[in-house]
Amino acid sequence: MTSRGVMLVSLFLTACGSDVVFDDGAPSSSSTTTGATSTSTGSMGTGGAAGTGGAAGTGGGTGPASTYAACFWPGGLDHLVIMKRDDVQGVCVRLFADWPTAPGVYPEVETSGGWGLNNISLTPQLDDCFDPMAAPMALPADKATGSLFVPASPPYPPSEVDVSVEAFFEGLPPNISPIQTLEAEDLPLDMCF
C-alpha cells in the first residue's frame, strides 16, 4: 500500500469515528489470524444475566483476555500496526505508527528512533481485527500516554516491538472501558502483506 493509501485509510478511520455502533451483546468469538500473535492474560470479566434455569454470571477469570498481533510494511514512510483483540469487552484496538514522523498525533506517547503514532482506534468489529488492511468503522482515541519501542536497525525490518500505551476514548457504552491498555513486550513483528 502506498503512503497515499495509508493516509486515506487513516483519514477514513478518523472521519468515520463518530458513526461507530457498539453492540452491547455478546462478542463474536470467531476470527482468522495470520502471522504471529501474543496472548495476554487479565482478570477483568463481565457479569452475566440470569437465564432460564441458570444462575447469574460472575465476573473475573484468569483466561486469555486479549490477543495481540503486529506487522510492519516499508514504504516512503515505514508503517507499523499493533492490533489487540479483547474478547471480554468485545473490541479491537489498533495502533498505527509511521517512521519518520515523531512525535505524531499523540505526543504524550514516548517513541523510539523517529517513530510517531498517527492513529489509535477502537472498533466493535472483531472478525477482521488482525487484518491490518481492513478499514472498519472505528472511534479514534482522544489522547494517549505511554511508550512504543521499536528497535533501531539493524535488523531491518525490525523483528519485534514493545508497547505500553493507555488510550483514552469518549462516548463508549458502559460495558466498554474508556481507557484501553495495549501492553506487550517482545511482540513479534511480521510483514503486513
ABEGO torsion letter per residue (X at the ends): XBAAAAAAAAAAAAAAAAABBBBABBBBABBBBBEBBBBBBBABBBBBBBBBGBBBBBBEEABBABBBBBBBBBEABBBBBBBBBBAAAGBBBBBBBBOBAOAEABAABBBBGGBBBABBBBBABAAAAABAABBBBBBBBABBBEBBBBBBOOBOBBABBBBBBBBBBBGBBAABBABBBBBBBGBBBBBAX
